[in-house]
């Protein structure tokens, strides 16, 4: 199989970055289950699962380091979408806090009037 390297006398296999990326792309793009793809490629499903997890986390199946941001310190599309989602969520929560504070103030006034 192309892309796989095996050292003589060693049970640990080393795979090229291209092979790893290709295996991950099969899982991501086709949506097929990891164990099925792993069996087809002659991999342990745990190995392929770790590559897919690493790819989802870092953008690369062969590196444990997060992918660098685009040039000029710009955000990637996924980061931009996440930032927008978090800002919307924060805005909604702040609005809800203001509503609750107003309700609290109304109840305080009602209690003050009721006690008198």
N, C-alpha and C positions, 0 to 999 in steps of 0.2 A: 504494500500500500504506500502510495506516495505521501510524503510529508512526515512519516513516522521514522524515527531513528531508534535503533536499539544497540545498546552497548553489549559487547560480548561478555558473558559471565555475570551480567547484572540483570536483576529482575525489574529494575526501575526503567521505565521508558521515558524518552524525552521527545517531545513533539515540537515541530517548528511553529513559530507564531502564525504563519500562513495557514497551517493545518488547523490550529486552534480556532482562528477567526472563521475559517470555512465551516467547521463543525458547529460553532455558535450560530452562524448565519442560517444554517439549515434549521436549527431549532427555532430561532426567532422569526424567520421569514415564513416558514411553513406552518408553524404552530404545532408541529408534531411533538409527541412526548419525548422527554430526554432519554428514558430507558430504551425506547425504540431506536432512536438515532444512534445512541451509544452502541447498541448491539450491532447495528449495521456497519458502524465504523470500527468495530473491534475494540471499543473502549469500555472501561468500567463506568457505569452510569454516574457514580459519585464524582469521577474526574470531570465528565462533561458538565455535570451540575455545577461544580465549582467554577468552571470556565464561564458558564452562562451567568452565574451570580456575579462573578467578577466583571463581566462585560456590562451587566445592568448597573452595577455600582460605579465602575470607573470608565466605561466606554472602550475597554480593551480586554480581550480574553487572556492576554499574556503578561499583563502588568498589574501589580498590586497597588500602584500609585494612581491617584485620580488623573484623568486626562487633563492636560493643561487647558486653561481658558483660551479662547480664540485670541488672535493677536490684538494688541492694544488694550488688553484687559477687558475686552467686551464679553458680555455674557453669551453663553450658548443658548439656542432656542429653548431647550428644556429648562435651563436655569431661569430664563426670562419668563417662561410660562409659570413656573413655580413661584417666582417672585410676585407676579401679577395675582396669582391665586391667593398667596399669603396676604397681600395688601388688601384684596377684596374682603377676605375673611376678617382681617383686623378692623376694617372699616365697619363691617356688619356687627362685630362684637362691641366696638365703641358706641355705635348707635344704640344697641341693646342696653348698654350700661347707662347711657343718658336717659333712656326711657325708664329704666328701673329706678334711677335716682329721682326722677320726677314723680313717679308713683310713691316712693318713700316719703318725699316731701309732702305730697297730698295727704297721705295717711297720718303723718305727724300733725298736720294742721287739723285734721278731723279728730284725732285723739285729744288734742288741746281743747277744741271746742266741746267735745263730748264730756271731758272731765269737768269743765267749768260748769 
